[in-house]
Amino acid sequence: MTTISTERDGNVAVVTIDKPQRRNALTHAEFLELAQAIERAGDDAAVRAVVLTGAGPAFCAGADLVDGAAEVAEALAAGDDADSDPMANATAMIRAVTDCPVPVVAAVEGAAAGIGASLALACDLIVAGRSGFFTLPFGRIGLVPDGAACLTVAASLGRARAMQLALTQSRLPAEEAAAAGLVAKVVEDGQVLSAARELVAGVLAGSPREALAEVKALINGATLGSLDEQLAVEAEVQPRLLTSDGHREGVAAFLGHRRPDFD
C-alpha cells in the first residue's frame, strides 16, 4: 500500500499522507516518498499550488518510532557511508516544501507533532481544524527538533515562543496559533480540506505562477536565509543524539507506555 497519494483537483495537487493506522507517522523512507511527491507536483507546469494533508484524525504524528527504528539503526551502523545519512530524507522532505515553485498549503486536523509539526511549519500557509495542534516533543525521546522547526518557529513566532514550544514540549492549539499569526484560517473539523482549496483559489486568482514563485522565494530568503545551515547542524547533532542513552530510554518509554527516566 502506498503511504503517499496525489490527486489532481484542477490546477491544485492534493498530496495526502495515507497512514491513519499510525496517525500518519512517517518512516525515513516515507520522508523521501513524500519529498518526491511534492517535487513531482511542483514540476508539473499545470499545477499552481499544492495542498498537503493527512488521512484520518491526524495531520502527522511525527517520525514512526515503531516501523522506522530499524532503518535508522541500520543507517547509523553504516557510519561514514553518505547514502546512509539518517537525516538526509528528512532534509529532502523539508527542502521539497520550501523549494517547491508553487505555494504549499498544509491542511491540518489533529496532531502536527514532531517532524509533522516541522513539515506543517515549512509550508507557506496553514489551514487548521479546531482539533488541530502543533507540538515539538523531541526532548521526550532525547532529541532536538529537526526539520528546521527551531528556525521556522522562531521566524514565525519569535525566539521566546520557539524556546517555550521546544523546551516545554507543550501543545500550541490551532486557535492560539491563528491568534499568533502562524495559522491562516481555523475552521470546523471536516471542513479543513475544502477551506484549504478555497484559500488556494483566492491565492491563485491574484497572481500568475511565476509571480507566486518569486514571492515565495523572496519571503523565504528574507526569513529562512539560514535554512541550509540549520539543516546541516541538525544533520551533525541529531545522529549523535540518536545513539545516546537518553534517546534509547525515551524510545523504550514511548514503546512501553511509561514515563522516561532520564536520571
CORLINHU-V333685 format. One record per residue. N is the residue number from 1. RES is the residue in one small letter. BURIAL is b if it has 24 or more other C-alpha atoms within 12 Angstrom, else e. Layout:
# CORLINHU-V333685
n:N res:RES burial:BURIAL
n:N res:RES burial:BURIAL
This chain:
# CORLINHU-V333685
n:1 res:m burial:e
n:2 res:t burial:e
n:3 res:t burial:b
n:4 res:i burial:b
n:5 res:s burial:b
n:6 res:t burial:b
n:7 res:e burial:e
n:8 res:r burial:e
n:9 res:d burial:e
n:10 res:g burial:e
n:11 res:n burial:b
n:12 res:v burial:b
n:13 res:a burial:b
n:14 res:v burial:b
n:15 res:v burial:b
n:16 res:t burial:b
n:17 res:i burial:b
n:18 res:d burial:b
n:19 res:k burial:b
n:20 res:p burial:b
n:21 res:q burial:e
n:22 res:r burial:b
n:23 res:r burial:b
n:24 res:n burial:b
n:25 res:a burial:b
n:26 res:l burial:b
n:27 res:t burial:b
n:28 res:h burial:b
n:29 res:a burial:b
n:30 res:e burial:b
n:31 res:f burial:b
n:32 res:l burial:b
n:33 res:e burial:b
n:34 res:l burial:b
n:35 res:a burial:b
n:36 res:q burial:b
n:37 res:a burial:b
n:38 res:i burial:b
n:39 res:e burial:b
n:40 res:r burial:b
n:41 res:a burial:b
n:42 res:g burial:b
n:43 res:d burial:e
n:44 res:d burial:e
n:45 res:a burial:e
n:46 res:a burial:e
n:47 res:v burial:b
n:48 res:r burial:b
n:49 res:a burial:b
n:50 res:v burial:b
n:51 res:v burial:b
n:52 res:l burial:b
n:53 res:t burial:b
n:54 res:g burial:b
n:55 res:a burial:b
n:56 res:g burial:b
n:57 res:p burial:b
n:58 res:a burial:b
n:59 res:f burial:b
n:60 res:c burial:b
n:61 res:a burial:b
n:62 res:g burial:b
n:63 res:a burial:b
n:64 res:d burial:b
n:65 res:l burial:b
n:66 res:v burial:e
n:67 res:d burial:e
n:68 res:g burial:e
n:69 res:a burial:b
n:70 res:a burial:e
n:71 res:e burial:b
n:72 res:v burial:b
n:73 res:a burial:e
n:74 res:e burial:e
n:75 res:a burial:b
n:76 res:l burial:b
n:77 res:a burial:e
n:78 res:a burial:e
n:79 res:g burial:e
n:80 res:d burial:e
n:81 res:d burial:e
n:82 res:a burial:e
n:83 res:d burial:e
n:84 res:s burial:e
n:85 res:d burial:b
n:86 res:p burial:b
n:87 res:m burial:b
n:88 res:a burial:b
n:89 res:n burial:b
n:90 res:a burial:b
n:91 res:t burial:b
n:92 res:a burial:b
n:93 res:m burial:b
n:94 res:i burial:b
n:95 res:r burial:b
n:96 res:a burial:b
n:97 res:v burial:b
n:98 res:t burial:b
n:99 res:d burial:b
n:100 res:c burial:b
n:101 res:p burial:b
n:102 res:v burial:b
n:103 res:p burial:b
n:104 res:v burial:b
n:105 res:v burial:b
n:106 res:a burial:b
n:107 res:a burial:b
n:108 res:v burial:b
n:109 res:e burial:b
n:110 res:g burial:b
n:111 res:a burial:b
n:112 res:a burial:b
n:113 res:a burial:b
n:114 res:g burial:b
n:115 res:i burial:b
n:116 res:g burial:b
n:117 res:a burial:b
n:118 res:s burial:b
n:119 res:l burial:b
n:120 res:a burial:b
n:121 res:l burial:b
n:122 res:a burial:b
n:123 res:c burial:b
n:124 res:d burial:b
n:125 res:l burial:b
n:126 res:i burial:b
n:127 res:v burial:b
n:128 res:a burial:b
n:129 res:g burial:b
n:130 res:r burial:b
n:131 res:s burial:b
n:132 res:g burial:b
n:133 res:f burial:b
n:134 res:f burial:b
n:135 res:t burial:b
n:136 res:l burial:b
n:137 res:p burial:b
n:138 res:f burial:b
n:139 res:g burial:b
n:140 res:r burial:b
n:141 res:i burial:b
n:142 res:g burial:b
n:143 res:l burial:b
n:144 res:v burial:b
n:145 res:p burial:b
n:146 res:d burial:b
n:147 res:g burial:b
n:148 res:a burial:b
n:149 res:a burial:b
n:150 res:c burial:b
n:151 res:l burial:b
n:152 res:t burial:b
n:153 res:v burial:b
n:154 res:a burial:b
n:155 res:a burial:b
n:156 res:s burial:b
n:157 res:l burial:b
n:158 res:g burial:e
n:159 res:r burial:e
n:160 res:a burial:e
n:161 res:r burial:b
n:162 res:a burial:b
n:163 res:m burial:e
n:164 res:q burial:e
n:165 res:l burial:b
n:166 res:a burial:b
n:167 res:l burial:e
n:168 res:t burial:e
n:169 res:q burial:b
n:170 res:s burial:e
n:171 res:r burial:b
n:172 res:l burial:b
n:173 res:p burial:b
n:174 res:a burial:b
n:175 res:e burial:b
n:176 res:e burial:e
n:177 res:a burial:b
n:178 res:a burial:b
n:179 res:a burial:e
n:180 res:a burial:e
n:181 res:g burial:e
n:182 res:l burial:b
n:183 res:v burial:b
n:184 res:a burial:b
n:185 res:k burial:b
n:186 res:v burial:b
n:187 res:v burial:b
n:188 res:e burial:e
n:189 res:d burial:b
n:190 res:g burial:b
n:191 res:q burial:e
n:192 res:v burial:b
n:193 res:l burial:b
n:194 res:s burial:b
n:195 res:a burial:b
n:196 res:a burial:b
n:197 res:r burial:b
n:198 res:e burial:e
n:199 res:l burial:b
n:200 res:v burial:b
n:201 res:a burial:e
n:202 res:g burial:e
n:203 res:v burial:b
n:204 res:l burial:b
n:205 res:a burial:e
n:206 res:g burial:e
n:207 res:s burial:e
n:208 res:p burial:e
n:209 res:r burial:b
n:210 res:e burial:e
n:211 res:a burial:e
n:212 res:l burial:b
n:213 res:a burial:b
n:214 res:e burial:e
n:215 res:v burial:e
n:216 res:k burial:b
n:217 res:a burial:e
n:218 res:l burial:e
n:219 res:i burial:e
n:220 res:n burial:b
n:221 res:g burial:e
n:222 res:a burial:e
n:223 res:t burial:e
n:224 res:l burial:b
n:225 res:g burial:e
n:226 res:s burial:e
n:227 res:l burial:b
n:228 res:d burial:e
n:229 res:e burial:e
n:230 res:q burial:b
n:231 res:l burial:b
n:232 res:a burial:e
n:233 res:v burial:e
n:234 res:e burial:b
n:235 res:a burial:b
n:236 res:e burial:e
n:237 res:v burial:e
n:238 res:q burial:b
n:239 res:p burial:b
n:240 res:r burial:b
n:241 res:l burial:b
n:242 res:l burial:b
n:243 res:t burial:b
n:244 res:s burial:e
n:245 res:d burial:e
n:246 res:g burial:b
n:247 res:h burial:b
n:248 res:r burial:b
n:249 res:e burial:b
n:250 res:g burial:b
n:251 res:v burial:b
n:252 res:a burial:e
n:253 res:a burial:e
n:254 res:f burial:e
n:255 res:l burial:e
n:256 res:g burial:e
n:257 res:h burial:e
n:258 res:r burial:e
n:259 res:r burial:e
n:260 res:p burial:e
n:261 res:d burial:e
n:262 res:f burial:e
n:263 res:d burial:e
